[in-house]
Amino acid sequence: MISRSQKVQTNRPNHRLSLWAALIMACAFTWLPATHAFANNALTSHPSAYIALHADDPINWHLWGPEAIQLAQEQQKPLFISSGYFACHWCHVMHQENYKDGLVAELLNQHFISVKIDRELLPDLDDYLLNRLRAATGAAGWPLHGILTPEGHLFSGFVYQPRDTLLQTLLLLNQWWREDAEHIRTLSRPATQANEALMSRHTLLESLNGQLPDLLDTFEGGINQTQKFPHSPLLLSLLKKGAEDLDEWLEITLEQMQQEHLRDHVHQGFFRYTVDPNWQEPHFEKMLYDNAQLAELFFIAGQRFQRDDFIVTANETLAYVERELFSPITGLAKSSQSAIDEQGIDGGRYIWSRTQLAETLTAEQFAIANQAWQLDGPAPFETGWLPKPIAAPEWPAIREALAHRPAITDDKQLLSWNGLLIRSYLHGFLASENPTYYHRMISLADRLQQLLQLPQPPRALNNQGQLVEYATLEDFAYTISALDDMAYYLDDDYWLEQAKTLRARAQQLFFINSQWHTSTQALLPGQSRYFDLIDLATPSSTAIMRCAEPQIAYSNDFQPWQYASYLRYRCD
């Protein structure tokens, strides 16, 4: 098992690469022109916009599958797995700065078998690499790079690296592999015993309650961290638990998320997180899974706290999904919108310079915005100001004037995230009795349960309706939980029967050797989990599938709040 303290033991000088020395987080970057390119036929026609983006890289990318592992074993080269997604800002930076560079391509093509994956299509593989890297170093993110032995054991990894750093990393990795391959193989083999123990839900609840006082930011809301994520699974679980002692913190958190810059006040919807602890500087990508869960959260909280403003936020979030993400071709919502605009500028759709505001708004509107946003002072962002609501009758007109910049949208439509969206429409209907929400909920539920009952259920569709990859446990779990809730709240046994049918199909596909597996496509040793999954930005799929079981397999590598969904999903 690779540990944080484990180093490569050699007699060589200290500049030699340690087991995880490749993890380097960098902030500065420059955009470089593409000077080398060739057609990569495996990627050109791929239905993933992220993978197709790399089709003209000079790197000989391979798609993930048994063929890539076989090639690595035949040539005895390490696997270089690069995982990212279309909405990711730093993934685009890495693409332009590194993957189009001739020297980077030469090193990768000569010494590695390079594999490009879309993390949203292969979440089980990405989670496996991500958690191994996080356990060894304490941090991980995207773009994610895993370096594996030809047998599939991870021995190094890193996230974004500037070009010169990446070149040095690749040279050192290649030298290390050529000189110490057998030693690397020995070090990289994971331990056979998992760091886990059985825990009852009651004990988990006690552990969570004991942890929460030191976890919560009672002033700004959210969790005490240098960056602020919505952590929707935790918030939804706490609302479900009905912990009145947390009501004040929950309201503060929801107020901050809806009032500050986690929320896009012009186009509506929520960004993925803010890079500061005060909800002021967003990371500008938008994800369907965040907006689906947050719409559900604000509907439930609006009813719980009798807050009409929370209901308005939820309605506007679903309006954003309908307007900008929903595909009338497939009847599903698209996965995400990129952090960069058509000019490659981070936040370019959302941030406005003083000159741009003066050119876009009327003189009266500009005068109001100038005073409210202090446009005569220094800009809070490098390229300008991020609009925020103004307490004036002119605000709706100002917002409308600023709402016409286009977004770059990934048209991939993931079944699991649309399963989360069903719950948003359900709770929207319960809060408002809006018939549009009811019909959208029914349409989505019908569409997903039909797709999941196909002989080879897909992970996603593209906007032409093409089936993409294979469904994972997550796709079944999120749809099943939505159908269960529809049956309960609508008092309709039809949806209960549909949920039972899908649960039986999921058990047939993913319940192997008395354990839930995340995917039928697990190719790496140890890739399938043998303990219960934690909550990430989305809820744990095994929390849903094991809702009737009295105990969970708790790993000491994680914290109690990361298992909060096990308190939320119950079969009764």
C-alpha positions as CSV (number, residue, x, y, z in Angstrom):
1,M,0.0,0.0,0.0
2,I,1.4,3.4,-1.0
3,S,1.5,5.7,2.0
4,R,2.1,9.4,2.5
5,S,5.5,8.7,4.1
6,Q,6.7,6.1,1.7
7,K,9.7,7.1,-0.4
8,V,11.7,5.5,-3.1
9,Q,14.8,4.1,-1.4
10,T,17.8,4.5,-3.7
11,N,21.4,5.4,-3.4
12,R,21.1,8.1,-6.0
13,P,21.3,11.9,-5.3
14,N,18.3,13.7,-3.7
15,H,17.1,15.1,-7.0
16,R,15.8,11.6,-7.9
17,L,12.0,11.4,-8.0
18,S,10.3,10.2,-4.8
19,L,7.2,8.1,-5.1
20,W,4.8,11.0,-5.1
21,A,7.1,13.9,-5.9
22,A,5.2,14.5,-9.2
23,L,2.3,16.2,-7.4
24,I,2.8,19.9,-8.1
25,M,0.1,22.4,-7.9
26,A,0.9,25.6,-9.9
27,C,-1.1,28.8,-10.5
28,A,0.7,30.8,-13.1
29,F,0.2,29.9,-16.8
30,T,0.4,31.2,-20.3
31,W,-1.5,30.3,-23.4
32,L,0.8,28.9,-26.1
33,P,-0.1,28.4,-29.8
34,A,-0.4,24.9,-31.2
35,T,2.6,24.2,-33.4
36,H,2.3,20.5,-33.9
37,A,-0.8,18.4,-34.6
38,F,-1.9,15.2,-36.3
39,A,-5.2,13.5,-36.6
40,N,-5.9,11.0,-33.9
41,N,-8.5,8.8,-35.4
42,A,-9.5,7.1,-32.1
43,L,-10.5,10.5,-30.7
44,T,-11.8,12.4,-33.7
45,S,-15.3,11.0,-33.8
46,H,-15.6,10.4,-30.1
47,P,-19.0,11.5,-28.7
48,S,-17.3,13.1,-25.6
49,A,-16.5,16.8,-26.4
50,Y,-13.6,16.6,-24.0
51,I,-12.0,13.6,-25.7
52,A,-12.6,15.0,-29.2
53,L,-10.9,18.2,-28.1
54,H,-7.6,16.3,-28.0
55,A,-8.0,14.7,-31.5
56,D,-5.4,16.9,-33.1
57,D,-2.8,16.7,-30.3
58,P,0.6,15.4,-31.4
59,I,0.3,12.8,-28.6
60,N,-0.6,9.3,-29.6
61,W,-3.6,9.1,-27.3
62,H,-5.4,5.8,-26.7
63,L,-8.9,5.3,-25.4
64,W,-9.2,3.3,-22.1
65,G,-9.7,-0.4,-22.5
66,P,-8.0,-3.8,-22.4
67,E,-6.1,-2.9,-25.6
68,A,-4.2,0.0,-23.8
69,I,-3.1,-2.3,-20.9
70,Q,-2.1,-5.1,-23.4
71,L,0.0,-2.6,-25.4
72,A,1.7,-1.4,-22.2
73,Q,2.5,-4.9,-21.2
74,E,3.8,-5.8,-24.7
75,Q,6.1,-2.8,-24.8
76,Q,6.8,-2.7,-21.1
77,K,6.0,1.0,-20.8
78,P,4.2,2.7,-18.0
79,L,0.6,3.8,-18.6
80,F,0.1,7.6,-18.5
81,I,-3.6,8.2,-17.8
82,S,-4.8,11.7,-18.2
83,S,-8.3,12.4,-16.8
84,G,-10.3,15.6,-17.1
85,Y,-13.6,17.0,-18.2
86,F,-14.9,19.6,-20.6
87,A,-16.0,22.3,-18.1
88,C,-12.6,22.2,-16.3
89,H,-10.5,25.4,-16.7
90,W,-7.2,23.9,-15.8
91,C,-7.9,21.0,-18.2
92,H,-8.0,23.5,-21.0
93,V,-4.9,25.2,-19.8
94,M,-3.0,21.8,-19.7
95,H,-4.3,21.0,-23.2
96,Q,-3.0,24.3,-24.8
97,E,0.2,24.6,-22.8
98,N,1.3,21.0,-22.7
99,Y,-0.5,18.5,-24.9
100,K,0.0,20.5,-28.1
101,D,3.7,20.9,-27.4
102,G,6.1,18.8,-29.5
103,L,8.6,18.0,-26.8
104,V,5.9,16.8,-24.4
105,A,4.4,14.7,-27.2
106,E,7.8,13.2,-28.1
107,L,8.5,12.1,-24.5
108,L,5.0,10.6,-24.0
109,N,5.0,8.9,-27.4
110,Q,8.4,7.3,-26.9
111,H,8.3,6.3,-23.3
112,F,4.7,5.9,-22.2
113,I,1.3,4.5,-23.3
114,S,-0.8,7.6,-23.1
115,V,-4.5,7.3,-22.3
116,K,-7.1,10.1,-22.4
117,I,-10.3,9.7,-20.4
118,D,-13.4,11.8,-19.7
119,R,-13.8,11.5,-15.9
120,E,-17.6,12.0,-16.3
121,L,-17.9,8.9,-18.5
122,L,-15.5,6.7,-16.4
123,P,-16.1,7.9,-12.9
124,D,-15.1,4.7,-11.3
125,L,-11.6,4.8,-12.8
126,D,-11.2,8.5,-12.1
127,D,-12.4,8.0,-8.4
128,Y,-10.0,5.1,-8.0
129,L,-7.0,7.2,-9.2
130,L,-8.2,10.3,-7.4
131,N,-8.6,8.6,-4.0
132,R,-5.2,6.8,-4.3
133,L,-3.5,10.0,-5.0
134,R,-5.4,11.9,-2.3
135,A,-4.6,9.2,0.3
136,A,-0.9,9.3,-0.6
137,T,-0.5,13.1,-0.8
138,G,-3.5,14.7,1.0
139,A,-4.6,16.5,-2.2
140,A,-5.8,15.8,-5.7
141,G,-7.8,17.4,-8.5
142,W,-8.1,17.9,-12.2
143,P,-6.6,17.5,-14.7
144,L,-5.6,14.3,-13.0
145,H,-2.6,12.2,-14.2
146,G,-1.9,8.7,-13.0
147,I,1.3,6.8,-13.9
148,L,0.8,3.1,-13.6
149,T,2.9,0.0,-14.1
150,P,2.0,-2.1,-17.2
151,E,0.1,-4.4,-14.8
152,G,-2.1,-1.5,-13.7
153,H,-0.7,-0.5,-10.3
154,L,-0.5,3.3,-9.6
155,F,3.0,4.5,-8.6
156,S,3.0,8.2,-9.2
157,G,0.6,11.0,-10.0
158,F,0.1,14.8,-10.3
159,V,-2.4,17.4,-11.3
160,Y,-1.7,20.5,-13.4
161,Q,1.9,21.2,-14.2
162,P,3.5,24.0,-16.3
163,R,5.2,22.8,-19.5
164,D,8.8,22.9,-18.2
165,T,7.8,21.2,-14.9
166,L,6.0,18.5,-16.9
167,L,9.0,17.9,-19.1
168,Q,11.2,17.4,-16.1
169,T,8.6,15.1,-14.5
170,L,8.4,12.9,-17.6
171,L,12.2,12.7,-17.9
172,L,12.6,11.7,-14.3
173,L,9.7,9.2,-14.4
174,N,11.2,7.6,-17.5
175,Q,14.7,7.4,-15.9
176,W,13.2,6.0,-12.7
177,W,11.2,3.3,-14.6
178,R,14.2,2.2,-16.8
179,E,16.5,1.9,-13.7
180,D,14.1,0.7,-11.0
181,A,11.1,-1.0,-12.7
182,E,11.1,-4.0,-10.5
183,H,11.4,-1.9,-7.3
184,I,8.5,0.3,-8.5
185,R,6.4,-2.8,-9.1
186,T,7.1,-4.0,-5.6
187,L,6.3,-0.6,-4.0
188,S,3.1,0.0,-6.1
189,R,1.3,-3.2,-5.2
190,P,-1.5,-2.2,-2.8
191,A,-2.0,-3.9,0.5
192,T,-4.6,-6.7,0.6
193,Q,-6.3,-5.6,3.8
194,A,-8.6,-2.5,3.6
195,N,-8.5,0.1,6.3
196,E,-12.2,-0.3,7.3
197,A,-14.5,-1.3,10.1
198,L,-18.3,-1.9,10.4
199,M,-20.3,0.9,11.9
200,S,-24.0,1.3,12.6
201,R,-25.9,4.3,11.4
202,H,-26.6,5.3,15.0
203,T,-22.8,5.3,15.7
204,L,-22.2,7.2,12.5
205,L,-24.8,9.8,13.6
206,E,-23.1,10.2,16.9
207,S,-19.7,10.6,15.3
208,L,-21.0,13.2,12.9
209,N,-22.7,15.2,15.7
210,G,-19.4,15.1,17.6
211,Q,-17.5,16.3,14.6
212,L,-19.8,19.1,13.4
213,P,-19.0,21.8,15.9
214,D,-15.4,22.0,14.7
215,L,-16.4,21.6,11.1
216,L,-18.8,24.4,10.5
217,D,-18.2,28.0,9.6
218,T,-20.8,29.7,11.7
219,F,-20.0,33.2,10.4
220,E,-19.8,32.7,6.6
221,G,-21.7,29.4,6.4
222,G,-20.5,26.2,4.8
223,I,-17.6,24.1,6.0
224,N,-14.5,25.7,7.4
225,Q,-12.1,25.4,4.5
226,T,-10.0,27.8,2.4
227,Q,-12.3,27.1,-0.6
228,K,-16.1,26.9,-0.3
229,F,-18.0,24.1,-1.9
230,P,-21.8,23.7,-1.5
231,H,-21.4,20.1,-0.2
232,S,-25.0,19.4,-1.2
233,P,-25.1,15.7,0.0
234,L,-24.2,16.9,3.6
235,L,-26.7,19.8,3.6
236,L,-29.5,17.6,2.2
237,S,-28.7,14.9,4.8
238,L,-28.8,17.4,7.7
239,L,-32.1,18.8,6.5
240,K,-33.5,15.3,6.3
241,K,-32.2,14.5,9.8
242,G,-34.1,17.5,11.1
243,A,-31.3,18.7,13.4
244,E,-32.8,21.9,14.9
245,D,-29.6,22.8,16.6
246,L,-28.1,23.4,13.1
247,D,-31.0,25.4,11.7
248,E,-29.2,28.8,12.2
249,W,-26.1,27.5,10.4
250,L,-28.1,25.9,7.6
251,E,-29.9,29.2,7.0
252,I,-26.7,31.2,7.0
253,T,-25.1,28.8,4.5
254,L,-28.1,28.9,2.2
255,E,-28.3,32.7,2.4
256,Q,-24.6,33.1,1.6
257,M,-24.8,30.7,-1.3
258,Q,-27.7,32.5,-2.9
259,Q,-26.6,36.0,-2.2
260,E,-22.9,35.9,-2.9
261,H,-20.9,34.7,-5.9
262,L,-21.3,31.0,-5.7
263,R,-24.5,31.9,-7.6
264,D,-24.5,33.4,-11.1
265,H,-26.9,36.4,-10.6
266,V,-27.2,37.2,-14.3
267,H,-27.8,33.8,-16.0
268,Q,-28.8,32.1,-12.8
269,G,-27.6,28.7,-11.7
270,F,-24.6,28.0,-9.4
271,F,-20.9,27.7,-10.0
272,R,-19.0,24.6,-8.7
273,Y,-17.2,26.4,-5.8
274,T,-15.4,29.5,-4.8
275,V,-11.7,29.6,-4.4
276,D,-11.9,31.8,-1.3
277,P,-13.7,31.1,2.0
278,N,-16.1,34.0,1.7
279,W,-18.1,32.9,-1.4
280,Q,-16.7,35.8,-3.4
281,E,-14.4,34.4,-6.2
282,P,-16.1,31.5,-8.1
283,H,-14.5,28.8,-10.1
284,F,-16.5,29.5,-13.1
285,E,-17.5,26.1,-14.4
286,K,-21.2,25.0,-13.9
287,M,-22.2,21.4,-13.4
288,L,-25.7,19.9,-13.7
289,Y,-25.1,17.8,-10.6
290,D,-24.6,20.9,-8.4
291,N,-27.6,22.8,-9.9
292,A,-29.9,19.7,-9.6
293,Q,-29.0,19.1,-5.9
294,L,-29.1,22.8,-5.0
295,A,-32.5,23.3,-6.6
296,E,-33.8,20.3,-4.5
297,L,-32.0,21.7,-1.4
298,F,-33.5,25.2,-1.7
299,F,-37.0,23.8,-2.3
300,I,-36.9,21.7,0.8
301,A,-35.3,24.5,2.9
302,G,-37.8,27.0,1.6
303,Q,-40.6,24.8,3.0
304,R,-38.7,23.9,6.2
305,F,-37.9,27.5,7.1
306,Q,-40.9,29.2,5.4
307,R,-38.5,31.2,3.2
308,D,-40.0,32.4,-0.1
309,D,-36.6,33.7,-1.2
310,F,-35.2,30.1,-1.1
311,I,-38.1,29.0,-3.2
312,V,-37.4,31.8,-5.7
313,T,-33.7,30.7,-5.9
314,A,-34.8,27.1,-6.5
315,N,-37.2,28.1,-9.3
316,E,-34.6,30.3,-11.0
317,T,-32.0,27.4,-10.8
318,L,-34.4,25.1,-12.6
319,A,-35.2,27.9,-15.1
320,Y,-31.4,28.1,-15.8
321,V,-31.3,24.3,-16.4
322,E,-34.3,24.5,-18.7
323,R,-33.0,27.4,-20.7
324,E,-29.3,26.5,-21.0
325,L,-28.8,22.8,-20.4
326,F,-32.0,21.0,-21.4
327,S,-31.9,19.2,-24.8
328,P,-35.3,18.9,-26.6
329,I,-33.7,16.3,-28.9
330,T,-33.0,13.7,-26.2
331,G,-35.3,14.9,-23.4
332,L,-32.3,15.1,-21.0
333,A,-30.2,17.8,-19.5
334,K,-26.6,18.4,-20.6
335,S,-23.8,17.9,-18.2
336,S,-21.9,21.2,-17.8
337,Q,-20.8,24.6,-19.0
338,S,-17.1,25.5,-19.3
339,A,-15.3,27.9,-17.1
340,I,-13.7,29.6,-20.2
341,D,-15.5,31.5,-22.9
342,E,-15.1,31.3,-26.7
343,Q,-11.8,33.4,-26.5
344,G,-10.4,31.0,-23.9
345,I,-10.8,33.6,-21.0
346,D,-11.5,32.2,-17.6
347,G,-14.8,33.6,-16.5
348,G,-15.1,35.6,-19.7
349,R,-18.8,35.0,-20.0
350,Y,-19.4,36.4,-16.5
351,I,-16.9,39.2,-15.8
352,W,-17.4,42.7,-17.2
353,S,-14.9,45.5,-17.6
354,R,-16.0,49.1,-16.9
355,T,-15.8,49.8,-20.6
356,Q,-17.9,46.8,-21.6
357,L,-20.6,47.8,-19.0
358,A,-20.7,51.3,-20.4
359,E,-21.1,50.0,-23.9
360,T,-23.9,47.5,-23.0
361,L,-26.0,49.4,-20.5
362,T,-28.0,52.6,-21.0
363,A,-26.6,55.7,-19.4
364,E,-29.1,55.5,-16.5
365,Q,-28.4,51.8,-16.0
366,F,-24.7,52.4,-16.1
367,A,-24.9,55.2,-13.5
368,I,-26.8,52.8,-11.1
369,A,-24.3,50.0,-11.7
370,N,-21.3,52.4,-11.4
371,Q,-22.5,53.5,-7.9
372,A,-23.5,50.0,-6.7
373,W,-20.5,48.1,-7.9
374,Q,-18.0,51.0,-7.3
375,L,-16.7,50.9,-10.9
376,D,-14.5,53.9,-10.3
377,G,-12.4,51.9,-7.8
378,P,-10.1,48.9,-8.4
379,A,-11.7,45.9,-10.1
380,P,-12.1,42.8,-7.8
381,F,-11.1,40.5,-10.7
382,E,-8.3,40.9,-13.1
383,T,-10.6,41.6,-16.0
384,G,-13.4,43.5,-14.2
385,W,-16.5,43.0,-12.1
386,L,-18.8,40.1,-11.5
387,P,-22.4,41.5,-11.4
388,K,-24.4,41.2,-8.2
389,P,-28.1,42.2,-7.6
390,I,-28.8,45.9,-7.1
391,A,-31.6,47.0,-4.8
392,A,-33.2,49.2,-7.4
393,P,-36.2,48.8,-9.8
394,E,-33.7,48.9,-12.8
395,W,-32.0,45.6,-11.7
396,P,-34.1,43.2,-13.9
397,A,-33.4,45.3,-17.0
398,I,-29.7,45.5,-16.2
399,R,-29.6,41.7,-15.7
400,E,-31.4,41.2,-19.0
401,A,-29.0,43.4,-20.8
402,L,-26.0,41.4,-19.5
403,A,-27.5,38.0,-20.1
404,H,-26.7,37.5,-23.8
405,R,-23.1,36.3,-23.8
406,P,-22.9,32.7,-25.0
407,A,-21.7,29.7,-23.0
408,I,-19.6,26.8,-24.1
409,T,-21.7,23.7,-23.2
410,D,-20.7,20.1,-23.0
411,D,-23.7,18.3,-24.7
412,K,-23.0,15.0,-23.0
413,Q,-26.1,14.0,-21.0
414,L,-25.3,11.7,-18.1
415,L,-28.1,9.5,-16.8
416,S,-27.0,9.7,-13.1
417,W,-27.1,13.5,-13.1
418,N,-30.5,13.5,-14.7
419,G,-31.6,11.2,-12.0
420,L,-30.7,13.9,-9.5
421,L,-32.7,16.4,-11.6
422,I,-35.8,14.2,-11.2
423,R,-35.7,14.9,-7.5
424,S,-35.5,18.7,-8.1
425,Y,-38.6,18.6,-10.2
426,L,-40.3,16.4,-7.6
427,H,-39.6,18.8,-4.8
428,G,-40.4,21.8,-7.0
429,F,-43.8,20.3,-7.6
430,L,-44.4,19.5,-3.9
431,A,-43.5,23.1,-3.1
432,S,-45.5,24.9,-5.8
433,E,-47.8,22.3,-7.5
434,N,-46.4,23.7,-10.8
435,P,-47.7,21.3,-13.5
436,T,-44.6,21.9,-15.7
437,Y,-42.4,20.4,-13.0
438,Y,-44.7,17.4,-12.7
439,H,-44.6,16.7,-16.4
440,R,-40.8,17.2,-16.6
441,M,-40.4,14.8,-13.7
442,I,-42.5,12.2,-15.3
443,S,-40.8,12.6,-18.7
444,L,-37.3,12.3,-17.1
445,A,-38.3,9.3,-15.0
446,D,-39.8,7.5,-18.0
447,R,-36.7,8.2,-20.2
448,L,-34.2,7.1,-17.6
449,Q,-35.9,3.9,-16.6
450,Q,-36.3,2.9,-20.3
451,L,-32.6,3.6,-21.0
452,L,-31.5,1.6,-17.9
453,Q,-33.5,-1.4,-19.0
454,L,-31.8,-1.6,-22.4
455,P,-29.6,-4.8,-22.9
456,Q,-26.5,-2.6,-22.6
457,P,-27.6,0.5,-20.6
458,P,-25.5,3.6,-21.4
459,R,-23.7,5.9,-19.1
460,A,-24.7,8.9,-21.2
461,L,-26.1,10.2,-24.5
462,N,-24.8,12.9,-26.8
463,N,-27.0,15.5,-28.4
464,Q,-27.6,13.3,-31.4
465,G,-29.0,10.6,-29.1
466,Q,-25.9,8.3,-29.5
467,L,-25.4,6.0,-26.5
468,V,-22.0,6.5,-24.8
469,E,-20.1,4.1,-22.6
470,Y,-21.7,1.8,-20.1
471,A,-23.9,2.6,-17.1
472,T,-22.4,2.6,-13.7
473,L,-23.8,1.8,-10.3
474,E,-24.3,5.6,-9.9
475,D,-26.6,5.8,-12.9
476,F,-28.9,3.1,-11.4
477,A,-28.7,4.4,-7.8
478,Y,-29.7,8.0,-8.5
479,T,-32.6,7.0,-10.7
480,I,-33.8,4.4,-8.2
481,S,-33.7,6.9,-5.3
482,A,-35.7,9.4,-7.4
483,L,-38.3,6.7,-8.3
484,D,-38.6,5.7,-4.7
485,D,-39.2,9.3,-3.7
486,M,-41.8,9.7,-6.4
487,A,-43.6,6.6,-5.2
488,Y,-43.6,7.9,-1.6
489,Y,-44.5,11.5,-2.1
490,L,-47.0,10.9,-4.9
491,D,-48.4,7.8,-3.3
492,D,-48.0,5.9,-6.6
493,D,-47.1,2.3,-6.6
494,Y,-46.2,2.3,-10.3
495,W,-42.9,4.1,-9.5
496,L,-42.2,1.8,-6.7
497,E,-42.5,-1.2,-9.1
498,Q,-40.2,0.6,-11.5
499,A,-37.6,1.2,-8.8
500,K,-37.8,-2.5,-7.8
501,T,-37.2,-3.5,-11.4
502,L,-34.1,-1.3,-11.7
503,R,-32.8,-2.4,-8.3
504,A,-33.0,-6.0,-9.4
505,R,-31.2,-5.2,-12.7
506,A,-28.5,-3.3,-10.7
507,Q,-28.0,-6.2,-8.4
508,Q,-27.5,-8.5,-11.5
509,L,-24.9,-6.2,-13.0
510,F,-23.0,-4.8,-10.0
511,F,-23.5,-7.1,-7.0
512,I,-20.5,-9.4,-7.4
513,N,-19.1,-11.7,-4.7
514,S,-21.5,-10.2,-2.1
515,Q,-20.1,-6.7,-2.7
516,W,-21.4,-3.7,-4.7
517,H,-19.0,-2.8,-7.6
518,T,-19.0,0.7,-9.1
519,S,-18.8,-0.5,-12.7
520,T,-18.8,-3.6,-15.0
521,Q,-15.8,-2.2,-16.7
522,A,-13.2,-2.2,-13.9
523,L,-9.9,-3.2,-15.5
524,L,-7.3,-2.2,-12.8
525,P,-6.3,-4.4,-9.9
526,G,-8.2,-3.1,-6.8
527,Q,-10.3,-0.6,-8.9
528,S,-13.7,-1.9,-7.7
529,R,-14.4,-0.9,-4.1
530,Y,-14.7,-3.4,-1.3
531,F,-16.0,-0.8,1.2
532,D,-18.8,1.7,1.1
533,L,-18.3,4.7,-1.0
534,I,-18.1,8.2,0.5
535,D,-20.0,11.3,-0.6
536,L,-18.1,13.5,-3.1
537,A,-19.9,16.4,-4.8
538,T,-22.7,13.9,-5.4
539,P,-24.2,11.3,-2.9
540,S,-22.7,7.9,-2.4
541,S,-24.3,5.3,-4.7
542,T,-23.8,2.5,-2.1
543,A,-25.7,4.6,0.5
544,I,-28.7,4.3,-1.8
545,M,-28.2,0.6,-2.8
546,R,-27.5,-0.5,0.8
547,C,-30.2,1.6,2.5
548,A,-31.9,-1.4,4.3
549,E,-28.7,-2.7,5.8
550,P,-28.0,-1.8,9.4
551,Q,-24.3,-1.2,9.1
552,I,-21.9,0.4,6.8
553,A,-18.2,-0.4,6.1
554,Y,-16.5,2.8,7.3
555,S,-13.0,3.6,6.2
556,N,-10.7,5.5,8.6
557,D,-9.2,7.2,5.6
558,F,-12.3,9.5,5.5
559,Q,-14.3,11.7,7.9
560,P,-17.8,11.0,9.3
561,W,-19.3,14.0,7.3
562,Q,-18.3,12.3,4.1
563,Y,-20.7,9.4,4.9
564,A,-23.7,11.7,5.6
565,S,-25.8,10.2,2.8
566,Y,-26.0,6.9,4.8
567,L,-28.2,8.8,7.2
568,R,-30.4,10.1,4.4
569,Y,-31.3,7.1,2.3
570,R,-33.5,4.6,4.0
571,C,-35.7,2.0,2.3
572,D,-38.6,2.9,4.7
